[in-house]
Amino acid sequence: MLRSTRNTADRAAELVAVLQGAPTVESVSEVLRAYGERGPGGDTDLALGLTDGDVAAMRGAAARLREVFAAGDLDEAAGMLNRILAESARPPRLTTHHGTADWHLHADGEDDAPWAEWFLVSSALALAMLLAEHRRVPGGICAAPGCDRPFADSSPGSPRRFCSPRCATRARVAGHRTRRAVRPAGPGERRETEAHPPGEPLEPVDVRGPRP
């Protein structure tokens, strides 16, 4: 699988996360620049040529892509991606943006298509490639309590459940505390909820998993 596919899928997840909140031209541009994007004609200014109208249109695209990340199963995700590609994609072509970039694949209407069109089509194409490669939903919504960030999943192993190692650790610690709080107390042992008043730290928990 091409590294650019992973990069584009990760970029899609990061943009959806930003756009589902209270995005600004600056916050969206920051993500785009972090993934090596330039404005029309290779524009490298801080805003990349984005406007408030572009951001508003990208929010609509992000809502559709979030549905893909949140899909309940493979068939649902594939159906969503097929609809996006059928409605928005054009015949694929290779381009260098008039020599300002390396050769790469585009499936939007033109090399300098509107940001929202480019974002929707390029993201759907990358997620479709991940789905075909791994035969599962190409990402998910973080399962950690209080976090609803989308993430792309290009790992060859078991499907991911969390957007980051930090959220995975937080969820494991929360689960450990919940299990200890509800299990019956043994002889000479107080329940954890009684032994640890509110605000008092719990004993250290090893969340690294089994050692090799």
C-alpha positions in Angstrom: 0.0 0.0 0.0 1.4 3.4 -0.9 2.5 5.7 1.9 0.6 8.5 0.2 -2.6 6.5 0.8 -2.0 6.3 4.5 -1.0 10.0 4.6 -4.2 11.0 2.8 -6.4 8.9 5.1 -4.7 10.3 8.2 -5.1 13.8 6.8 -8.8 13.1 6.2 -9.3 12.1 9.8 -7.4 15.1 11.2 -9.4 17.5 9.0 -12.7 15.9 9.9 -11.7 16.3 13.6 -11.0 20.0 13.1 -13.9 20.7 10.9 -16.5 19.1 13.2 -15.7 21.6 15.9 -15.4 25.4 15.4 -13.0 25.6 12.5 -11.3 28.7 11.2 -9.2 29.4 8.1 -6.1 29.3 10.3 -6.9 26.0 12.1 -7.8 24.2 8.8 -4.7 25.6 7.1 -2.5 24.4 9.9 -3.6 20.8 9.3 -3.2 21.1 5.5 0.3 22.6 5.9 1.3 19.8 8.3 0.5 17.3 5.6 2.5 19.1 2.9 -0.4 20.8 1.1 0.0 24.0 -0.9 -2.6 26.4 -2.3 -3.5 26.8 -5.9 -0.5 27.1 -8.2 1.8 26.0 -5.3 0.8 28.9 -3.1 2.7 28.6 0.2 1.2 31.5 2.2 0.0 30.7 5.7 -3.7 30.6 4.6 -3.0 28.6 1.5 -5.7 30.6 -0.3 -8.4 29.3 1.9 -11.5 31.5 2.6 -14.3 31.3 5.1 -16.5 30.0 2.3 -14.0 27.2 1.6 -14.1 26.2 5.3 -17.9 26.2 5.3 -18.0 23.9 2.2 -15.3 21.6 3.7 -17.5 21.2 6.8 -20.2 19.7 4.6 -17.6 17.3 3.1 -16.3 16.4 6.6 -19.8 15.4 7.7 -20.0 12.9 4.9 -16.6 11.5 5.6 -17.3 11.2 9.4 -20.2 8.9 8.5 -17.7 6.6 6.8 -15.4 6.6 9.9 -18.5 5.8 12.0 -19.8 3.1 9.7 -21.1 0.0 11.6 -19.7 -2.5 9.1 -17.7 -3.0 5.9 -20.7 -3.0 3.6 -22.1 0.2 5.0 -18.7 1.9 4.7 -18.3 0.7 1.1 -21.8 1.9 0.2 -21.1 5.4 1.5 -17.7 5.6 -0.3 -19.3 4.4 -3.6 -21.9 7.1 -3.4 -19.3 9.8 -2.7 -17.2 8.7 -5.6 -20.1 8.3 -8.0 -21.4 11.8 -7.2 -18.1 13.7 -7.0 -15.1 11.9 -8.5 -13.9 12.3 -12.1 -11.7 10.0 -14.2 -8.4 9.7 -12.4 -5.3 11.4 -13.8 -1.7 12.0 -12.8 -0.6 15.6 -12.3 2.4 17.7 -11.1 0.3 20.9 -10.8 2.4 22.4 -13.6 5.7 21.2 -12.2 5.1 22.5 -8.6 4.8 19.0 -7.1 5.8 15.4 -7.7 3.5 13.2 -9.9 0.5 12.1 -8.0 -3.1 11.0 -8.6 -6.1 13.2 -8.7 -9.8 12.3 -9.2 -11.4 15.6 -8.7 -12.6 17.9 -11.5 -9.4 19.8 -12.1 -6.0 20.4 -10.6 -7.1 23.5 -8.8 -10.6 22.3 -7.9 -12.3 23.9 -4.9 -10.9 22.8 -1.6 -14.1 21.1 -0.5 -14.3 19.0 -3.7 -10.6 18.1 -3.5 -10.9 17.2 0.2 -14.0 15.0 -0.3 -12.7 13.1 -3.4 -9.1 12.6 -2.3 -10.2 11.4 1.1 -12.9 9.0 -0.2 -10.4 7.6 -2.7 -7.8 6.9 0.0 -10.3 5.4 2.4 -11.7 3.2 -0.4 -8.1 1.9 -1.0 -7.7 1.1 2.7 -11.1 -0.7 2.8 -10.1 -2.8 -0.2 -6.6 -3.5 1.2 -7.8 -4.6 4.7 -11.4 -5.6 4.0 -12.8 -3.7 6.9 -14.1 -0.2 7.8 -11.1 2.1 7.0 -11.1 3.8 10.4 -13.4 4.5 13.3 -14.5 6.9 16.1 -12.4 6.9 19.2 -13.9 4.6 21.9 -12.3 6.5 24.8 -14.9 8.2 27.1 -15.3 11.8 26.2 -13.4 11.6 22.9 -15.1 11.4 19.6 -12.2 12.0 17.2 -12.2 10.0 14.0 -9.1 8.1 13.0 -7.9 6.2 9.9 -6.8 2.6 10.3 -4.1 1.4 8.0 -2.6 -1.2 10.4 -2.5 -4.8 9.2 -3.5 -6.3 12.6 -6.7 -6.1 14.6 -8.9 -3.1 14.0 -8.0 0.0 16.1 -10.5 1.3 18.7 -8.7 4.5 19.8 -7.4 7.6 18.0 -4.1 7.7 20.0 -2.1 5.7 22.5 -3.0 8.4 25.1 -6.7 7.7 24.7 -6.1 3.9 24.7 -4.2 4.2 28.0 -6.9 6.5 29.5 -9.6 4.0 28.6 -7.7 1.1 30.1 -7.1 3.0 33.3 -10.8 4.0 33.5 -11.9 0.4 32.9 -9.5 -0.9 35.6 -10.9 1.6 38.1 -14.5 0.7 37.3 -13.9 -3.0 37.6 -12.2 -2.5 41.0 -14.9 -0.2 42.2 -17.7 -2.7 41.6 -16.1 -6.0 42.5 -16.9 -7.5 46.0 -14.4 -6.7 48.7 -12.3 -9.6 49.9 -11.5 -10.4 53.6 -9.9 -7.5 55.3 -10.2 -5.4 52.1 -12.2 -2.2 51.7 -13.9 -1.4 48.4 -11.9 1.0 46.3 -14.5 3.7 46.4 -14.3 3.7 50.2 -10.5 3.3 50.4 -9.9 6.3 48.1 -11.9 9.4 48.9 -12.7 11.8 46.0 -9.6 13.5 44.8 -7.1 11.1 46.3 -5.0 9.4 43.6 -5.4 5.7 43.0 -2.4 3.3 43.1 -0.3 3.2 40.0 -1.6 1.0 37.2 0.6 -0.8 34.7 -1.1 -0.1 31.3 1.7 -1.3 29.1 0.2 -4.7 28.5 1.9 -8.1 28.7 5.6 -8.1 28.3 7.2 -10.1 25.5 
